[in-house]
Structures are given as structure tokens and as C-alpha cells.
Amino acid sequence: ADTRKHVGRAMMTNWGGERYVRGAYAAARPGRSEARATLMRPVADKIFFAGEHLAGPLIQTCGGARLSGESVARQVAAVLAAE
């Protein structure tokens, strides 16, 4: 199968070369994964966390990071709309 027929657009990133990332991803210490639930809750509707570390079943993936960011963006928009 010709993969190019099925891909509309693609890009590649050298994560290991990224200054602030260096190829890292999140991992909870044994027995500490419940801390993610705490991070998913906004602090006084002023501080919100998003990222692959809060992506549930998509943890440690770029897709998870995107979905987490979109979800938090909707939360922030709802808070701002209510003000």
C-alpha cells in the first residue's frame, strides 16, 4: 500500500533536539498517579494545567497533549464567558 495516498499532510519534529523537551515525557512515580486528578482541577478558576501527562488513556502521546489542551481551552473559555 502506498502510505502517501492516505496522508494529507505530515510533519516531523526532532524532540530530542528541542531545548526544553529533549525527548522527555511524563511518568508518575509508582503509587502516585492519583496526583494527575489533582492537576486536572483548576486552581481558583485562574490556573489550569494541560498536557500529555493529563491525557488519560492517551498519556505520553502528542495526540493526548493536543486533546488535553483543547479540553482545558474549553474550560477557560467557559470561565471567561461566565465573568
PyMOL Python script that loads the backbone (N, CA, C, O; Angstrom):
from pymol import cmd

cmd.read_pdbstr("""\
ATOM      1  N   ALA A   1       0.846  -1.194   0.000  1.00  0.00           N
ATOM      2  CA  ALA A   1       0.000   0.000   0.000  1.00  0.00           C
ATOM      3  C   ALA A   1       0.883   1.246   0.000  1.00  0.00           C
ATOM      4  O   ALA A   1       1.918   1.296   0.664  1.00  0.00           O
ATOM      5  N   ASP A   2       0.453   2.234  -0.751  1.00  0.00           N
ATOM      6  CA  ASP A   2       1.184   3.499  -0.814  1.00  0.00           C
ATOM      7  C   ASP A   2       0.674   4.416   0.290  1.00  0.00           C
ATOM      8  O   ASP A   2      -0.405   4.997   0.171  1.00  0.00           O
ATOM      9  N   THR A   3       1.429   4.543   1.338  1.00  0.00           N
ATOM     10  CA  THR A   3       1.029   5.335   2.501  1.00  0.00           C
ATOM     11  C   THR A   3       0.727   6.773   2.127  1.00  0.00           C
ATOM     12  O   THR A   3      -0.182   7.381   2.693  1.00  0.00           O
ATOM     13  N   ARG A   4       1.473   7.327   1.184  1.00  0.00           N
ATOM     14  CA  ARG A   4       1.285   8.736   0.817  1.00  0.00           C
ATOM     15  C   ARG A   4      -0.130   9.036   0.328  1.00  0.00           C
ATOM     16  O   ARG A   4      -0.580  10.177   0.429  1.00  0.00           O
ATOM     17  N   LYS A   5      -0.830   8.055  -0.191  1.00  0.00           N
ATOM     18  CA  LYS A   5      -2.219   8.257  -0.641  1.00  0.00           C
ATOM     19  C   LYS A   5      -3.151   8.551   0.536  1.00  0.00           C
ATOM     20  O   LYS A   5      -4.179   9.207   0.371  1.00  0.00           O
ATOM     21  N   HIS A   6      -2.793   8.071   1.698  1.00  0.00           N
ATOM     22  CA  HIS A   6      -3.667   8.155   2.865  1.00  0.00           C
ATOM     23  C   HIS A   6      -3.289   9.268   3.844  1.00  0.00           C
ATOM     24  O   HIS A   6      -3.975   9.481   4.843  1.00  0.00           O
ATOM     25  N   VAL A   7      -2.209   9.965   3.556  1.00  0.00           N
ATOM     26  CA  VAL A   7      -1.748  11.034   4.441  1.00  0.00           C
ATOM     27  C   VAL A   7      -1.849  12.352   3.696  1.00  0.00           C
ATOM     28  O   VAL A   7      -1.206  12.547   2.664  1.00  0.00           O
ATOM     29  N   GLY A   8      -2.664  13.259   4.231  1.00  0.00           N
ATOM     30  CA  GLY A   8      -2.837  14.563   3.592  1.00  0.00           C
ATOM     31  C   GLY A   8      -1.682  15.499   3.872  1.00  0.00           C
ATOM     32  O   GLY A   8      -1.229  16.217   2.980  1.00  0.00           O
ATOM     33  N   ARG A   9      -1.209  15.495   5.084  1.00  0.00           N
ATOM     34  CA  ARG A   9      -0.128  16.389   5.497  1.00  0.00           C
ATOM     35  C   ARG A   9       0.566  15.777   6.709  1.00  0.00           C
ATOM     36  O   ARG A   9      -0.076  15.152   7.553  1.00  0.00           O
ATOM     37  N   ALA A  10       1.850  15.956   6.785  1.00  0.00           N
ATOM     38  CA  ALA A  10       2.597  15.420   7.921  1.00  0.00           C
ATOM     39  C   ALA A  10       3.781  16.323   8.220  1.00  0.00           C
ATOM     40  O   ALA A  10       4.251  17.070   7.361  1.00  0.00           O
ATOM     41  N   MET A  11       4.246  16.237   9.441  1.00  0.00           N
ATOM     42  CA  MET A  11       5.469  16.936   9.823  1.00  0.00           C
ATOM     43  C   MET A  11       6.197  16.098  10.855  1.00  0.00           C
ATOM     44  O   MET A  11       5.603  15.247  11.517  1.00  0.00           O
ATOM     45  N   MET A  12       7.470  16.346  10.981  1.00  0.00           N
ATOM     46  CA  MET A  12       8.270  15.583  11.918  1.00  0.00           C
ATOM     47  C   MET A  12       9.042  16.561  12.800  1.00  0.00           C
ATOM     48  O   MET A  12       9.491  17.608  12.335  1.00  0.00           O
ATOM     49  N   THR A  13       9.189  16.215  14.052  1.00  0.00           N
ATOM     50  CA  THR A  13       9.936  17.045  14.994  1.00  0.00           C
ATOM     51  C   THR A  13      11.025  16.210  15.635  1.00  0.00           C
ATOM     52  O   THR A  13      10.800  15.057  16.002  1.00  0.00           O
ATOM     53  N   ASN A  14      12.181  16.780  15.766  1.00  0.00           N
ATOM     54  CA  ASN A  14      13.280  16.127  16.468  1.00  0.00           C
ATOM     55  C   ASN A  14      13.146  16.461  17.952  1.00  0.00           C
ATOM     56  O   ASN A  14      13.799  17.380  18.446  1.00  0.00           O
ATOM     57  N   TRP A  15      12.299  15.716  18.662  1.00  0.00           N
ATOM     58  CA  TRP A  15      12.030  16.020  20.067  1.00  0.00           C
ATOM     59  C   TRP A  15      13.289  15.976  20.910  1.00  0.00           C
ATOM     60  O   TRP A  15      13.425  16.748  21.860  1.00  0.00           O
ATOM     61  N   GLY A  16      14.200  15.096  20.583  1.00  0.00           N
ATOM     62  CA  GLY A  16      15.443  15.022  21.334  1.00  0.00           C
ATOM     63  C   GLY A  16      16.295  16.274  21.190  1.00  0.00           C
ATOM     64  O   GLY A  16      17.124  16.566  22.052  1.00  0.00           O
ATOM     65  N   GLY A  17      16.093  17.018  20.098  1.00  0.00           N
ATOM     66  CA  GLY A  17      16.832  18.246  19.862  1.00  0.00           C
ATOM     67  C   GLY A  17      16.147  19.492  20.383  1.00  0.00           C
ATOM     68  O   GLY A  17      16.734  20.573  20.361  1.00  0.00           O
ATOM     69  N   GLU A  18      14.917  19.362  20.851  1.00  0.00           N
ATOM     70  CA  GLU A  18      14.185  20.518  21.374  1.00  0.00           C
ATOM     71  C   GLU A  18      14.781  20.938  22.713  1.00  0.00           C
ATOM     72  O   GLU A  18      14.932  20.116  23.617  1.00  0.00           O
ATOM     73  N   ARG A  19      15.115  22.200  22.835  1.00  0.00           N
ATOM     74  CA  ARG A  19      15.824  22.707  24.009  1.00  0.00           C
ATOM     75  C   ARG A  19      15.106  22.415  25.330  1.00  0.00           C
ATOM     76  O   ARG A  19      15.744  22.021  26.307  1.00  0.00           O
ATOM     77  N   TYR A  20      13.792  22.606  25.364  1.00  0.00           N
ATOM     78  CA  TYR A  20      13.055  22.467  26.625  1.00  0.00           C
ATOM     79  C   TYR A  20      12.415  21.094  26.805  1.00  0.00           C
ATOM     80  O   TYR A  20      11.898  20.793  27.881  1.00  0.00           O
ATOM     81  N   VAL A  21      12.442  20.274  25.786  1.00  0.00           N
ATOM     82  CA  VAL A  21      11.797  18.967  25.860  1.00  0.00           C
ATOM     83  C   VAL A  21      12.830  17.853  25.954  1.00  0.00           C
ATOM     84  O   VAL A  21      12.776  17.013  26.853  1.00  0.00           O
ATOM     85  N   ARG A  22      13.744  17.858  25.042  1.00  0.00           N
ATOM     86  CA  ARG A  22      14.818  16.860  24.974  1.00  0.00           C
ATOM     87  C   ARG A  22      14.298  15.433  24.960  1.00  0.00           C
ATOM     88  O   ARG A  22      14.922  14.538  25.530  1.00  0.00           O
ATOM     89  N   GLY A  23      13.165  15.213  24.316  1.00  0.00           N
ATOM     90  CA  GLY A  23      12.639  13.872  24.163  1.00  0.00           C
ATOM     91  C   GLY A  23      11.951  13.312  25.386  1.00  0.00           C
ATOM     92  O   GLY A  23      11.699  12.108  25.443  1.00  0.00           O
ATOM     93  N   ALA A  24      11.640  14.134  26.359  1.00  0.00           N
ATOM     94  CA  ALA A  24      11.050  13.659  27.609  1.00  0.00           C
ATOM     95  C   ALA A  24       9.537  13.479  27.507  1.00  0.00           C
ATOM     96  O   ALA A  24       8.890  14.080  26.650  1.00  0.00           O
ATOM     97  N   TYR A  25       8.996  12.671  28.360  1.00  0.00           N
ATOM     98  CA  TYR A  25       7.551  12.549  28.530  1.00  0.00           C
ATOM     99  C   TYR A  25       7.277  12.235  29.997  1.00  0.00           C
ATOM    100  O   TYR A  25       8.174  11.850  30.747  1.00  0.00           O
ATOM    101  N   ALA A  26       6.023  12.408  30.387  1.00  0.00           N
ATOM    102  CA  ALA A  26       5.660  12.281  31.798  1.00  0.00           C
ATOM    103  C   ALA A  26       5.536  10.823  32.230  1.00  0.00           C
ATOM    104  O   ALA A  26       5.104   9.963  31.463  1.00  0.00           O
ATOM    105  N   ALA A  27       5.917  10.575  33.455  1.00  0.00           N
ATOM    106  CA  ALA A  27       5.705   9.273  34.083  1.00  0.00           C
ATOM    107  C   ALA A  27       5.529   9.517  35.581  1.00  0.00           C
ATOM    108  O   ALA A  27       6.336  10.202  36.209  1.00  0.00           O
ATOM    109  N   ALA A  28       4.474   8.952  36.137  1.00  0.00           N
ATOM    110  CA  ALA A  28       4.226   9.109  37.576  1.00  0.00           C
ATOM    111  C   ALA A  28       5.092   8.118  38.352  1.00  0.00           C
ATOM    112  O   ALA A  28       5.368   7.010  37.892  1.00  0.00           O
ATOM    113  N   ARG A  29       5.501   8.540  39.515  1.00  0.00           N
ATOM    114  CA  ARG A  29       6.210   7.614  40.402  1.00  0.00           C
ATOM    115  C   ARG A  29       5.241   6.497  40.803  1.00  0.00           C
ATOM    116  O   ARG A  29       4.033   6.729  40.853  1.00  0.00           O
ATOM    117  N   PRO A  30       5.734   5.315  41.085  1.00  0.00           N
ATOM    118  CA  PRO A  30       4.853   4.226  41.496  1.00  0.00           C
ATOM    119  C   PRO A  30       3.948   4.648  42.657  1.00  0.00           C
ATOM    120  O   PRO A  30       4.417   5.175  43.667  1.00  0.00           O
ATOM    121  N   GLY A  31       2.656   4.409  42.495  1.00  0.00           N
ATOM    122  CA  GLY A  31       1.683   4.734  43.529  1.00  0.00           C
ATOM    123  C   GLY A  31       1.281   6.195  43.585  1.00  0.00           C
ATOM    124  O   GLY A  31       0.535   6.582  44.485  1.00  0.00           O
ATOM    125  N   ARG A  32       1.748   7.029  42.652  1.00  0.00           N
ATOM    126  CA  ARG A  32       1.458   8.465  42.709  1.00  0.00           C
ATOM    127  C   ARG A  32       0.626   8.961  41.528  1.00  0.00           C
ATOM    128  O   ARG A  32       0.493  10.172  41.351  1.00  0.00           O
ATOM    129  N   SER A  33       0.073   8.082  40.728  1.00  0.00           N
ATOM    130  CA  SER A  33      -0.680   8.521  39.552  1.00  0.00           C
ATOM    131  C   SER A  33      -1.939   9.306  39.922  1.00  0.00           C
ATOM    132  O   SER A  33      -2.480  10.021  39.079  1.00  0.00           O
ATOM    133  N   GLU A  34      -2.418   9.188  41.168  1.00  0.00           N
ATOM    134  CA  GLU A  34      -3.608   9.944  41.582  1.00  0.00           C
ATOM    135  C   GLU A  34      -3.337  11.447  41.586  1.00  0.00           C
ATOM    136  O   GLU A  34      -4.282  12.236  41.586  1.00  0.00           O
ATOM    137  N   ALA A  35      -2.095  11.851  41.590  1.00  0.00           N
ATOM    138  CA  ALA A  35      -1.758  13.282  41.554  1.00  0.00           C
ATOM    139  C   ALA A  35      -2.262  13.932  40.266  1.00  0.00           C
ATOM    140  O   ALA A  35      -2.509  15.138  40.235  1.00  0.00           O
ATOM    141  N   ARG A  36      -2.415  13.148  39.214  1.00  0.00           N
ATOM    142  CA  ARG A  36      -2.932  13.696  37.954  1.00  0.00           C
ATOM    143  C   ARG A  36      -4.339  14.252  38.137  1.00  0.00           C
ATOM    144  O   ARG A  36      -4.674  15.287  37.560  1.00  0.00           O
ATOM    145  N   ALA A  37      -5.157  13.585  38.925  1.00  0.00           N
ATOM    146  CA  ALA A  37      -6.524  14.069  39.163  1.00  0.00           C
ATOM    147  C   ALA A  37      -6.494  15.440  39.830  1.00  0.00           C
ATOM    148  O   ALA A  37      -7.325  16.297  39.527  1.00  0.00           O
ATOM    149  N   THR A  38      -5.556  15.648  40.720  1.00  0.00           N
ATOM    150  CA  THR A  38      -5.407  16.954  41.373  1.00  0.00           C
ATOM    151  C   THR A  38      -5.013  18.011  40.359  1.00  0.00           C
ATOM    152  O   THR A  38      -5.555  19.117  40.372  1.00  0.00           O
ATOM    153  N   LEU A  39      -4.079  17.686  39.483  1.00  0.00           N
ATOM    154  CA  LEU A  39      -3.624  18.648  38.471  1.00  0.00           C
ATOM    155  C   LEU A  39      -4.700  18.986  37.444  1.00  0.00           C
ATOM    156  O   LEU A  39      -4.645  20.040  36.812  1.00  0.00           O
ATOM    157  N   MET A  40      -5.668  18.104  37.277  1.00  0.00           N
ATOM    158  CA  MET A  40      -6.736  18.353  36.300  1.00  0.00           C
ATOM    159  C   MET A  40      -7.763  19.356  36.809  1.00  0.00           C
ATOM    160  O   MET A  40      -8.560  19.874  36.027  1.00  0.00           O
ATOM    161  N   ARG A  41      -7.754  19.635  38.107  1.00  0.00           N
ATOM    162  CA  ARG A  41      -8.712  20.591  38.670  1.00  0.00           C
ATOM    163  C   ARG A  41      -8.127  21.999  38.631  1.00  0.00           C
ATOM    164  O   ARG A  41      -6.998  22.207  39.077  1.00  0.00           O
ATOM    165  N   PRO A  42      -8.876  22.969  38.106  1.00  0.00           N
ATOM    166  CA  PRO A  42      -8.382  24.350  38.092  1.00  0.00           C
ATOM    167  C   PRO A  42      -8.174  24.871  39.513  1.00  0.00           C
ATOM    168  O   PRO A  42      -8.855  24.451  40.449  1.00  0.00           O
ATOM    169  N   VAL A  43      -7.240  25.773  39.653  1.00  0.00           N
ATOM    170  CA  VAL A  43      -6.976  26.421  40.939  1.00  0.00           C
ATOM    171  C   VAL A  43      -7.667  27.777  40.907  1.00  0.00           C
ATOM    172  O   VAL A  43      -7.240  28.683  40.192  1.00  0.00           O
ATOM    173  N   ALA A  44      -8.744  27.911  41.691  1.00  0.00           N
ATOM    174  CA  ALA A  44      -9.497  29.168  41.796  1.00  0.00           C
ATOM    175  C   ALA A  44      -9.931  29.703  40.432  1.00  0.00           C
ATOM    176  O   ALA A  44     -10.027  30.916  40.245  1.00  0.00           O
ATOM    177  N   ASP A  45     -10.190  28.818  39.491  1.00  0.00           N
ATOM    178  CA  ASP A  45     -10.572  29.215  38.122  1.00  0.00           C
ATOM    179  C   ASP A  45      -9.602  30.226  37.517  1.00  0.00           C
ATOM    180  O   ASP A  45      -9.992  31.052  36.691  1.00  0.00           O
ATOM    181  N   LYS A  46      -8.345  30.157  37.930  1.00  0.00           N
ATOM    182  CA  LYS A  46      -7.314  31.075  37.422  1.00  0.00           C
ATOM    183  C   LYS A  46      -6.116  30.332  36.834  1.00  0.00           C
ATOM    184  O   LYS A  46      -5.480  30.811  35.896  1.00  0.00           O
ATOM    185  N   ILE A  47      -5.818  29.173  37.385  1.00  0.00           N
ATOM    186  CA  ILE A  47      -4.662  28.398  36.937  1.00  0.00           C
ATOM    187  C   ILE A  47      -5.164  27.049  36.433  1.00  0.00           C
ATOM    188  O   ILE A  47      -5.848  26.320  37.151  1.00  0.00           O
ATOM    189  N   PHE A  48      -4.813  26.727  35.188  1.00  0.00           N
ATOM    190  CA  PHE A  48      -5.240  25.489  34.550  1.00  0.00           C
ATOM    191  C   PHE A  48      -4.007  24.759  34.030  1.00  0.00           C
ATOM    192  O   PHE A  48      -3.072  25.389  33.536  1.00  0.00           O
ATOM    193  N   PHE A  49      -4.003  23.454  34.140  1.00  0.00           N
ATOM    194  CA  PHE A  49      -2.903  22.649  33.622  1.00  0.00           C
ATOM    195  C   PHE A  49      -3.414  21.766  32.495  1.00  0.00           C
ATOM    196  O   PHE A  49      -4.527  21.244  32.558  1.00  0.00           O
ATOM    197  N   ALA A  50      -2.597  21.604  31.470  1.00  0.00           N
ATOM    198  CA  ALA A  50      -2.921  20.730  30.347  1.00  0.00           C
ATOM    199  C   ALA A  50      -1.630  20.083  29.868  1.00  0.00           C
ATOM    200  O   ALA A  50      -0.535  20.567  30.151  1.00  0.00           O
ATOM    201  N   GLY A  51      -1.773  18.999  29.150  1.00  0.00           N
ATOM    202  CA  GLY A  51      -0.603  18.362  28.552  1.00  0.00           C
ATOM    203  C   GLY A  51      -0.737  16.858  28.508  1.00  0.00           C
ATOM    204  O   GLY A  51      -1.706  16.284  29.004  1.00  0.00           O
ATOM    205  N   GLU A  52       0.263  16.230  27.901  1.00  0.00           N
ATOM    206  CA  GLU A  52       0.198  14.783  27.723  1.00  0.00           C
ATOM    207  C   GLU A  52       0.142  14.040  29.052  1.00  0.00           C
ATOM    208  O   GLU A  52      -0.348  12.913  29.107  1.00  0.00           O
ATOM    209  N   HIS A  53       0.631  14.648  30.108  1.00  0.00           N
ATOM    210  CA  HIS A  53       0.616  13.998  31.424  1.00  0.00           C
ATOM    211  C   HIS A  53      -0.791  13.918  32.012  1.00  0.00           C
ATOM    212  O   HIS A  53      -1.014  13.201  32.988  1.00  0.00           O
ATOM    213  N   LEU A  54      -1.734  14.644  31.429  1.00  0.00           N
ATOM    214  CA  LEU A  54      -3.123  14.643  31.907  1.00  0.00           C
ATOM    215  C   LEU A  54      -4.079  14.106  30.851  1.00  0.00           C
ATOM    216  O   LEU A  54      -5.264  14.438  30.865  1.00  0.00           O
ATOM    217  N   ALA A  55      -3.586  13.294  29.951  1.00  0.00           N
ATOM    218  CA  ALA A  55      -4.375  12.867  28.797  1.00  0.00           C
ATOM    219  C   ALA A  55      -5.064  11.520  28.971  1.00  0.00           C
ATOM    220  O   ALA A  55      -5.462  10.908  27.980  1.00  0.00           O
ATOM    221  N   GLY A  56      -5.212  11.050  30.184  1.00  0.00           N
ATOM    222  CA  GLY A  56      -5.929   9.795  30.422  1.00  0.00           C
ATOM    223  C   GLY A  56      -5.339   8.647  29.631  1.00  0.00           C
ATOM    224  O   GLY A  56      -4.143   8.377  29.734  1.00  0.00           O
ATOM    225  N   PRO A  57      -6.164   7.958  28.834  1.00  0.00           N
ATOM    226  CA  PRO A  57      -5.649   6.801  28.096  1.00  0.00           C
ATOM    227  C   PRO A  57      -4.634   7.173  27.009  1.00  0.00           C
ATOM    228  O   PRO A  57      -3.948   6.298  26.481  1.00  0.00           O
ATOM    229  N   LEU A  58      -4.536   8.447  26.675  1.00  0.00           N
ATOM    230  CA  LEU A  58      -3.572   8.885  25.658  1.00  0.00           C
ATOM    231  C   LEU A  58      -2.338   9.534  26.283  1.00  0.00           C
ATOM    232  O   LEU A  58      -1.625  10.292  25.625  1.00  0.00           O
ATOM    233  N   ILE A  59      -2.095   9.234  27.546  1.00  0.00           N
ATOM    234  CA  ILE A  59      -0.922   9.782  28.230  1.00  0.00           C
ATOM    235  C   ILE A  59       0.341   9.418  27.452  1.00  0.00           C
ATOM    236  O   ILE A  59       0.421   8.347  26.850  1.00  0.00           O
ATOM    237  N   GLN A  60       1.304  10.298  27.468  1.00  0.00           N
ATOM    238  CA  GLN A  60       2.600  10.133  26.807  1.00  0.00           C
ATOM    239  C   GLN A  60       2.498  10.170  25.284  1.00  0.00           C
ATOM    240  O   GLN A  60       3.353   9.616  24.593  1.00  0.00           O
ATOM    241  N   THR A  61       1.461  10.819  24.758  1.00  0.00           N
ATOM    242  CA  THR A  61       1.335  10.947  23.306  1.00  0.00           C
ATOM    243  C   THR A  61       1.100  12.402  22.917  1.00  0.00           C
ATOM    244  O   THR A  61       0.571  13.191  23.699  1.00  0.00           O
ATOM    245  N   CYS A  62       1.502  12.740  21.699  1.00  0.00           N
ATOM    246  CA  CYS A  62       1.243  14.094  21.189  1.00  0.00           C
ATOM    247  C   CYS A  62      -0.256  14.320  21.031  1.00  0.00           C
ATOM    248  O   CYS A  62      -0.756  15.409  21.311  1.00  0.00           O
ATOM    249  N   GLY A  63      -0.972  13.288  20.584  1.00  0.00           N
ATOM    250  CA  GLY A  63      -2.422  13.409  20.450  1.00  0.00           C
ATOM    251  C   GLY A  63      -3.081  13.677  21.788  1.00  0.00           C
ATOM    252  O   GLY A  63      -4.021  14.468  21.875  1.00  0.00           O
ATOM    253  N   GLY A  64      -2.598  13.026  22.824  1.00  0.00           N
ATOM    254  CA  GLY A  64      -3.120  13.274  24.165  1.00  0.00           C
ATOM    255  C   GLY A  64      -2.867  14.695  24.616  1.00  0.00           C
ATOM    256  O   GLY A  64      -3.730  15.320  25.232  1.00  0.00           O
ATOM    257  N   ALA A  65      -1.685  15.209  24.311  1.00  0.00           N
ATOM    258  CA  ALA A  65      -1.362  16.597  24.669  1.00  0.00           C
ATOM    259  C   ALA A  65      -2.318  17.556  23.981  1.00  0.00           C
ATOM    260  O   ALA A  65      -2.803  18.509  24.591  1.00  0.00           O
ATOM    261  N   ARG A  66      -2.585  17.300  22.712  1.00  0.00           N
ATOM    262  CA  ARG A  66      -3.499  18.176  21.965  1.00  0.00           C
ATOM    263  C   ARG A  66      -4.903  18.124  22.552  1.00  0.00           C
ATOM    264  O   ARG A  66      -5.514  19.162  22.803  1.00  0.00           O
ATOM    265  N   LEU A  67      -5.414  16.914  22.772  1.00  0.00           N
ATOM    266  CA  LEU A  67      -6.771  16.785  23.308  1.00  0.00           C
ATOM    267  C   LEU A  67      -6.883  17.404  24.696  1.00  0.00           C
ATOM    268  O   LEU A  67      -7.890  18.038  25.011  1.00  0.00           O
ATOM    269  N   SER A  68      -5.877  17.229  25.516  1.00  0.00           N
ATOM    270  CA  SER A  68      -5.875  17.840  26.845  1.00  0.00           C
ATOM    271  C   SER A  68      -5.900  19.359  26.728  1.00  0.00           C
ATOM    272  O   SER A  68      -6.651  20.026  27.439  1.00  0.00           O
ATOM    273  N   GLY A  69      -5.090  19.902  25.842  1.00  0.00           N
ATOM    274  CA  GLY A  69      -5.061  21.352  25.632  1.00  0.00           C
ATOM    275  C   GLY A  69      -6.381  21.898  25.140  1.00  0.00           C
ATOM    276  O   GLY A  69      -6.830  22.954  25.586  1.00  0.00           O
ATOM    277  N   GLU A  70      -7.010  21.174  24.213  1.00  0.00           N
ATOM    278  CA  GLU A  70      -8.311  21.616  23.705  1.00  0.00           C
ATOM    279  C   GLU A  70      -9.366  21.590  24.802  1.00  0.00           C
ATOM    280  O   GLU A  70     -10.192  22.497  24.899  1.00  0.00           O
ATOM    281  N   SER A  71      -9.336  20.554  25.622  1.00  0.00           N
ATOM    282  CA  SER A  71     -10.297  20.440  26.719  1.00  0.00           C
ATOM    283  C   SER A  71     -10.132  21.587  27.715  1.00  0.00           C
ATOM    284  O   SER A  71     -11.114  22.190  28.149  1.00  0.00           O
ATOM    285  N   VAL A  72      -8.896  21.878  28.069  1.00  0.00           N
ATOM    286  CA  VAL A  72      -8.646  22.965  29.017  1.00  0.00           C
ATOM    287  C   VAL A  72      -8.990  24.313  28.390  1.00  0.00           C
ATOM    288  O   VAL A  72      -9.475  25.209  29.081  1.00  0.00           O
ATOM    289  N   ALA A  73      -8.747  24.466  27.104  1.00  0.00           N
ATOM    290  CA  ALA A  73      -9.120  25.718  26.430  1.00  0.00           C
ATOM    291  C   ALA A  73     -10.628  25.944  26.523  1.00  0.00           C
ATOM    292  O   ALA A  73     -11.078  27.073  26.718  1.00  0.00           O
ATOM    293  N   ARG A  74     -11.407  24.870  26.383  1.00  0.00           N
ATOM    294  CA  ARG A  74     -12.869  24.999  26.529  1.00  0.00           C
ATOM    295  C   ARG A  74     -13.236  25.389  27.961  1.00  0.00           C
ATOM    296  O   ARG A  74     -14.139  26.200  28.169  1.00  0.00           O
ATOM    297  N   GLN A  75     -12.550  24.821  28.941  1.00  0.00           N
ATOM    298  CA  GLN A  75     -12.806  25.184  30.346  1.00  0.00           C
ATOM    299  C   GLN A  75     -12.513  26.658  30.589  1.00  0.00           C
ATOM    300  O   GLN A  75     -13.298  27.356  31.229  1.00  0.00           O
ATOM    301  N   VAL A  76     -11.386  27.126  30.078  1.00  0.00           N
ATOM    302  CA  VAL A  76     -11.005  28.530  30.249  1.00  0.00           C
ATOM    303  C   VAL A  76     -12.023  29.434  29.567  1.00  0.00           C
ATOM    304  O   VAL A  76     -12.424  30.454  30.129  1.00  0.00           O
ATOM    305  N   ALA A  77     -12.443  29.068  28.362  1.00  0.00           N
ATOM    306  CA  ALA A  77     -13.436  29.866  27.636  1.00  0.00           C
ATOM    307  C   ALA A  77     -14.743  29.945  28.417  1.00  0.00           C
ATOM    308  O   ALA A  77     -15.374  31.001  28.461  1.00  0.00           O
ATOM    309  N   ALA A  78     -15.154  28.838  29.033  1.00  0.00           N
ATOM    310  CA  ALA A  78     -16.389  28.830  29.821  1.00  0.00           C
ATOM    311  C   ALA A  78     -16.265  29.741  31.040  1.00  0.00           C
ATOM    312  O   ALA A  78     -17.205  30.462  31.377  1.00  0.00           O
ATOM    313  N   VAL A  79     -15.116  29.710  31.697  1.00  0.00           N
ATOM    314  CA  VAL A  79     -14.899  30.580  32.863  1.00  0.00           C
ATOM    315  C   VAL A  79     -14.944  32.041  32.436  1.00  0.00           C
ATOM    316  O   VAL A  79     -15.574  32.864  33.100  1.00  0.00           O
ATOM    317  N   LEU A  80     -14.281  32.367  31.337  1.00  0.00           N
ATOM    318  CA  LEU A  80     -14.261  33.752  30.859  1.00  0.00           C
ATOM    319  C   LEU A  80     -15.644  34.217  30.414  1.00  0.00           C
ATOM    320  O   LEU A  80     -16.011  35.373  30.629  1.00  0.00           O
ATOM    321  N   ALA A  81     -16.409  33.326  29.797  1.00  0.00           N
ATOM    322  CA  ALA A  81     -17.758  33.684  29.345  1.00  0.00           C
ATOM    323  C   ALA A  81     -18.688  33.953  30.522  1.00  0.00           C
ATOM    324  O   ALA A  81     -19.616  34.755  30.416  1.00  0.00           O
ATOM    325  N   ALA A  82     -18.436  33.284  31.641  1.00  0.00           N
ATOM    326  CA  ALA A  82     -19.287  33.454  32.821  1.00  0.00           C
ATOM    327  C   ALA A  82     -18.974  34.736  33.592  1.00  0.00           C
ATOM    328  O   ALA A  82     -19.760  35.152  34.444  1.00  0.00           O
ATOM    329  N   GLU A  83     -17.844  35.360  33.302  1.00  0.00           N
ATOM    330  CA  GLU A  83     -17.462  36.585  34.036  1.00  0.00           C
ATOM    331  C   GLU A  83     -18.220  37.789  33.532  1.00  0.00           C
ATOM    332  O   GLU A  83     -18.024  38.896  34.034  1.00  0.00           O
TER     333      GLU A  83
END
""", "prot")
cmd.dss("prot")
cmd.show_as("cartoon", "prot")
cmd.util.cbc("prot")
cmd.orient("prot")
